Amino acid sequence: MSRRRAQYALPLDGSKPRARAVPGDTRRETDIQRDVLRLLQLHPVVAFVHRINTRVLDVEDAKSRTGRRPLRTAPTGHPDIAGMLRDGRALYVECKSARGALSEAQERFLAQVRAAGGVAIVARSVDDVLAALPMPSASGWRDVL
């Protein structure tokens, strides 16, 4: 078994294999989400961030005719990452792969965030986040905020 795992470059300890870069291949959206979330958790102007999973679940409901009803865990178009900056502004980040496109609902959601004074970012890499939220210089926080 270990020889086969080694043959396919799988970890010998049984953990999940890491995605390897393939020439001409683009990064997966989940990899971008992970990296962006890590960056935001360490960024000095970010108070907190969370990964938001949007799902529609069927739940039991005694009042429903069928005994079940759909339950949406987040509004349609909700970005992948939500949080708050230390200055009190809302922060939303939608992560996309190099070829990924925003849906109309996602575009509307991000536009509403911007119109309300929040920060809405479409991130195809951590560089997009750093462009929107640069690291503060030695002179202090005013450079960023």
VEXBAFI-146798 format. One record per residue (C-alpha): residue in three letters; z, y negated, x negated. Coordinates in nm, 3 decimals, padded with zeros to 5 digits, always signed. Layout:
<seke><r>ala</r><z>Z</z><y>Y</y><x>X</x></seke>
...
***
This chain:
<seke><r>met</r><z>+00.000</z><y>+00.000</y><x>+00.000</x></seke>
<seke><r>ser</r><z>+00.092</z><y>-00.250</y><x>-00.272</x></seke>
<seke><r>arg</r><z>-00.236</z><y>-00.181</y><x>-00.451</x></seke>
<seke><r>arg</r><z>-00.431</z><y>-00.265</y><x>-00.135</x></seke>
<seke><r>arg</r><z>-00.225</z><y>-00.582</y><x>-00.083</x></seke>
<seke><r>ala</r><z>-00.298</z><y>-00.685</y><x>-00.441</x></seke>
<seke><r>gln</r><z>-00.667</z><y>-00.608</y><x>-00.395</x></seke>
<seke><r>tyr</r><z>-00.686</z><y>-00.857</y><x>-00.109</x></seke>
<seke><r>ala</r><z>-00.459</z><y>-01.110</y><x>-00.286</x></seke>
<seke><r>leu</r><z>-00.184</z><y>-01.059</y><x>-00.028</x></seke>
<seke><r>pro</r><z>+00.178</z><y>-01.123</y><x>-00.128</x></seke>
<seke><r>leu</r><z>+00.356</z><y>-00.806</y><x>-00.234</x></seke>
<seke><r>asp</r><z>+00.681</z><y>-00.908</y><x>-00.064</x></seke>
<seke><r>gly</r><z>+00.526</z><y>-00.877</y><x>+00.283</x></seke>
<seke><r>ser</r><z>+00.519</z><y>-01.251</y><x>+00.356</x></seke>
<seke><r>lys</r><z>+00.219</z><y>-01.415</y><x>+00.519</x></seke>
<seke><r>pro</r><z>-00.068</z><y>-01.493</y><x>+00.281</x></seke>
<seke><r>arg</r><z>-00.132</z><y>-01.856</y><x>+00.197</x></seke>
<seke><r>ala</r><z>-00.467</z><y>-02.005</y><x>+00.276</x></seke>
<seke><r>arg</r><z>-00.677</z><y>-02.023</y><x>-00.037</x></seke>
<seke><r>ala</r><z>-00.933</z><y>-02.293</y><x>-00.098</x></seke>
<seke><r>val</r><z>-01.288</z><y>-02.164</y><x>-00.072</x></seke>
<seke><r>pro</r><z>-01.570</z><y>-02.375</y><x>-00.219</x></seke>
<seke><r>gly</r><z>-01.735</z><y>-02.571</y><x>+00.062</x></seke>
<seke><r>asp</r><z>-01.460</z><y>-02.473</y><x>+00.307</x></seke>
<seke><r>thr</r><z>-01.250</z><y>-02.734</y><x>+00.485</x></seke>
<seke><r>arg</r><z>-00.875</z><y>-02.724</y><x>+00.544</x></seke>
<seke><r>arg</r><z>-00.741</z><y>-02.596</y><x>+00.872</x></seke>
<seke><r>glu</r><z>-00.573</z><y>-02.834</y><x>+01.113</x></seke>
<seke><r>thr</r><z>-00.245</z><y>-02.641</y><x>+01.088</x></seke>
<seke><r>asp</r><z>-00.241</z><y>-02.692</y><x>+00.709</x></seke>
<seke><r>ile</r><z>-00.296</z><y>-03.064</y><x>+00.755</x></seke>
<seke><r>gln</r><z>-00.019</z><y>-03.080</y><x>+01.019</x></seke>
<seke><r>arg</r><z>+00.224</z><y>-02.905</y><x>+00.786</x></seke>
<seke><r>asp</r><z>+00.150</z><y>-03.139</y><x>+00.494</x></seke>
<seke><r>val</r><z>+00.163</z><y>-03.454</y><x>+00.708</x></seke>
<seke><r>leu</r><z>+00.492</z><y>-03.346</y><x>+00.865</x></seke>
<seke><r>arg</r><z>+00.645</z><y>-03.282</y><x>+00.521</x></seke>
<seke><r>leu</r><z>+00.530</z><y>-03.624</y><x>+00.399</x></seke>
<seke><r>leu</r><z>+00.669</z><y>-03.803</y><x>+00.706</x></seke>
<seke><r>gln</r><z>+01.005</z><y>-03.625</y><x>+00.678</x></seke>
<seke><r>leu</r><z>+01.042</z><y>-03.769</y><x>+00.327</x></seke>
<seke><r>his</r><z>+00.881</z><y>-04.110</y><x>+00.383</x></seke>
<seke><r>pro</r><z>+01.136</z><y>-04.393</y><x>+00.349</x></seke>
<seke><r>val</r><z>+01.015</z><y>-04.598</y><x>+00.650</x></seke>
<seke><r>val</r><z>+01.026</z><y>-04.302</y><x>+00.890</x></seke>
<seke><r>ala</r><z>+01.352</z><y>-04.251</y><x>+01.081</x></seke>
<seke><r>phe</r><z>+01.257</z><y>-03.910</y><x>+01.224</x></seke>
<seke><r>val</r><z>+00.954</z><y>-03.698</y><x>+01.319</x></seke>
<seke><r>his</r><z>+00.896</z><y>-03.381</y><x>+01.520</x></seke>
<seke><r>arg</r><z>+00.606</z><y>-03.143</y><x>+01.570</x></seke>
<seke><r>ile</r><z>+00.507</z><y>-03.138</y><x>+01.936</x></seke>
<seke><r>asn</r><z>+00.352</z><y>-02.821</y><x>+02.079</x></seke>
<seke><r>thr</r><z>+00.159</z><y>-02.882</y><x>+02.398</x></seke>
<seke><r>arg</r><z>+00.144</z><y>-02.582</y><x>+02.629</x></seke>
<seke><r>val</r><z>+00.109</z><y>-02.499</y><x>+02.997</x></seke>
<seke><r>leu</r><z>+00.344</z><y>-02.220</y><x>+03.099</x></seke>
<seke><r>asp</r><z>+00.380</z><y>-02.036</y><x>+03.427</x></seke>
<seke><r>val</r><z>+00.744</z><y>-02.049</y><x>+03.533</x></seke>
<seke><r>glu</r><z>+00.920</z><y>-01.895</y><x>+03.829</x></seke>
<seke><r>asp</r><z>+00.976</z><y>-02.132</y><x>+04.120</x></seke>
<seke><r>ala</r><z>+01.142</z><y>-02.014</y><x>+04.441</x></seke>
<seke><r>lys</r><z>+01.006</z><y>-02.317</y><x>+04.631</x></seke>
<seke><r>ser</r><z>+00.643</z><y>-02.241</y><x>+04.545</x></seke>
<seke><r>arg</r><z>+00.427</z><y>-02.035</y><x>+04.782</x></seke>
<seke><r>thr</r><z>+00.327</z><y>-01.804</y><x>+04.498</x></seke>
<seke><r>gly</r><z>+00.671</z><y>-01.792</y><x>+04.337</x></seke>
<seke><r>arg</r><z>+00.532</z><y>-01.947</y><x>+04.019</x></seke>
<seke><r>arg</r><z>+00.419</z><y>-02.293</y><x>+03.910</x></seke>
<seke><r>pro</r><z>+00.265</z><y>-02.442</y><x>+03.595</x></seke>
<seke><r>leu</r><z>+00.492</z><y>-02.633</y><x>+03.358</x></seke>
<seke><r>arg</r><z>+00.331</z><y>-02.866</y><x>+03.103</x></seke>
<seke><r>thr</r><z>+00.545</z><y>-02.914</y><x>+02.791</x></seke>
<seke><r>ala</r><z>+00.387</z><y>-03.250</y><x>+02.699</x></seke>
<seke><r>pro</r><z>+00.136</z><y>-03.488</y><x>+02.859</x></seke>
<seke><r>thr</r><z>-00.235</z><y>-03.417</y><x>+02.815</x></seke>
<seke><r>gly</r><z>-00.359</z><y>-03.577</y><x>+02.495</x></seke>
<seke><r>his</r><z>-00.017</z><y>-03.596</y><x>+02.331</x></seke>
<seke><r>pro</r><z>-00.047</z><y>-03.612</y><x>+01.950</x></seke>
<seke><r>asp</r><z>+00.067</z><y>-03.331</y><x>+01.720</x></seke>
<seke><r>ile</r><z>+00.351</z><y>-03.530</y><x>+01.562</x></seke>
<seke><r>ala</r><z>+00.586</z><y>-03.781</y><x>+01.724</x></seke>
<seke><r>gly</r><z>+00.862</z><y>-03.988</y><x>+01.571</x></seke>
<seke><r>met</r><z>+01.006</z><y>-04.330</y><x>+01.508</x></seke>
<seke><r>leu</r><z>+00.993</z><y>-04.577</y><x>+01.223</x></seke>
<seke><r>arg</r><z>+01.313</z><y>-04.735</y><x>+01.093</x></seke>
<seke><r>asp</r><z>+01.209</z><y>-05.068</y><x>+01.245</x></seke>
<seke><r>gly</r><z>+01.214</z><y>-04.912</y><x>+01.594</x></seke>
<seke><r>arg</r><z>+00.840</z><y>-04.866</y><x>+01.649</x></seke>
<seke><r>ala</r><z>+00.712</z><y>-04.538</y><x>+01.787</x></seke>
<seke><r>leu</r><z>+00.504</z><y>-04.321</y><x>+01.553</x></seke>
<seke><r>tyr</r><z>+00.239</z><y>-04.075</y><x>+01.670</x></seke>
<seke><r>val</r><z>+00.007</z><y>-03.876</y><x>+01.444</x></seke>
<seke><r>glu</r><z>-00.288</z><y>-03.666</y><x>+01.562</x></seke>
<seke><r>cys</r><z>-00.401</z><y>-03.426</y><x>+01.289</x></seke>
<seke><r>lys</r><z>-00.765</z><y>-03.320</y><x>+01.276</x></seke>
<seke><r>ser</r><z>-00.972</z><y>-03.111</y><x>+01.041</x></seke>
<seke><r>ala</r><z>-01.267</z><y>-03.273</y><x>+00.864</x></seke>
<seke><r>arg</r><z>-01.497</z><y>-03.182</y><x>+01.153</x></seke>
<seke><r>gly</r><z>-01.244</z><y>-03.210</y><x>+01.435</x></seke>
<seke><r>ala</r><z>-01.301</z><y>-03.472</y><x>+01.704</x></seke>
<seke><r>leu</r><z>-01.051</z><y>-03.648</y><x>+01.928</x></seke>
<seke><r>ser</r><z>-01.066</z><y>-03.566</y><x>+02.297</x></seke>
<seke><r>glu</r><z>-01.087</z><y>-03.851</y><x>+02.546</x></seke>
<seke><r>ala</r><z>-00.726</z><y>-03.787</y><x>+02.648</x></seke>
<seke><r>gln</r><z>-00.614</z><y>-03.810</y><x>+02.284</x></seke>
<seke><r>glu</r><z>-00.807</z><y>-04.134</y><x>+02.234</x></seke>
<seke><r>arg</r><z>-00.645</z><y>-04.282</y><x>+02.547</x></seke>
<seke><r>phe</r><z>-00.297</z><y>-04.177</y><x>+02.437</x></seke>
<seke><r>leu</r><z>-00.335</z><y>-04.330</y><x>+02.090</x></seke>
<seke><r>ala</r><z>-00.480</z><y>-04.650</y><x>+02.240</x></seke>
<seke><r>gln</r><z>-00.176</z><y>-04.679</y><x>+02.471</x></seke>
<seke><r>val</r><z>+00.058</z><y>-04.638</y><x>+02.174</x></seke>
<seke><r>arg</r><z>-00.122</z><y>-04.913</y><x>+01.979</x></seke>
<seke><r>ala</r><z>-00.129</z><y>-05.145</y><x>+02.283</x></seke>
<seke><r>ala</r><z>+00.249</z><y>-05.104</y><x>+02.321</x></seke>
<seke><r>gly</r><z>+00.310</z><y>-05.195</y><x>+01.954</x></seke>
<seke><r>gly</r><z>+00.353</z><y>-04.843</y><x>+01.819</x></seke>
<seke><r>val</r><z>+00.182</z><y>-04.685</y><x>+01.522</x></seke>
<seke><r>ala</r><z>-00.089</z><y>-04.430</y><x>+01.606</x></seke>
<seke><r>ile</r><z>-00.264</z><y>-04.246</y><x>+01.322</x></seke>
<seke><r>val</r><z>-00.548</z><y>-03.996</y><x>+01.314</x></seke>
<seke><r>ala</r><z>-00.485</z><y>-03.793</y><x>+00.999</x></seke>
<seke><r>arg</r><z>-00.742</z><y>-03.573</y><x>+00.833</x></seke>
<seke><r>ser</r><z>-00.520</z><y>-03.562</y><x>+00.521</x></seke>
<seke><r>val</r><z>-00.194</z><y>-03.709</y><x>+00.395</x></seke>
<seke><r>asp</r><z>-00.403</z><y>-03.991</y><x>+00.245</x></seke>
<seke><r>asp</r><z>-00.471</z><y>-04.124</y><x>+00.596</x></seke>
<seke><r>val</r><z>-00.097</z><y>-04.140</y><x>+00.663</x></seke>
<seke><r>leu</r><z>-00.028</z><y>-04.312</y><x>+00.330</x></seke>
<seke><r>ala</r><z>-00.300</z><y>-04.568</y><x>+00.408</x></seke>
<seke><r>ala</r><z>-00.131</z><y>-04.651</y><x>+00.740</x></seke>
<seke><r>leu</r><z>+00.227</z><y>-04.626</y><x>+00.607</x></seke>
<seke><r>pro</r><z>+00.219</z><y>-04.717</y><x>+00.238</x></seke>
<seke><r>met</r><z>+00.522</z><y>-04.644</y><x>+00.027</x></seke>
<seke><r>pro</r><z>+00.744</z><y>-04.948</y><x>-00.031</x></seke>
<seke><r>ser</r><z>+00.729</z><y>-05.109</y><x>-00.373</x></seke>
<seke><r>ala</r><z>+01.027</z><y>-05.190</y><x>-00.589</x></seke>
<seke><r>ser</r><z>+01.041</z><y>-05.535</y><x>-00.427</x></seke>
<seke><r>gly</r><z>+01.168</z><y>-05.382</y><x>-00.104</x></seke>
<seke><r>trp</r><z>+01.089</z><y>-05.279</y><x>+00.251</x></seke>
<seke><r>arg</r><z>+00.913</z><y>-05.598</y><x>+00.358</x></seke>
<seke><r>asp</r><z>+00.592</z><y>-05.481</y><x>+00.187</x></seke>
<seke><r>val</r><z>+00.560</z><y>-05.194</y><x>+00.434</x></seke>
<seke><r>leu</r><z>+00.708</z><y>-05.339</y><x>+00.750</x></seke>
***
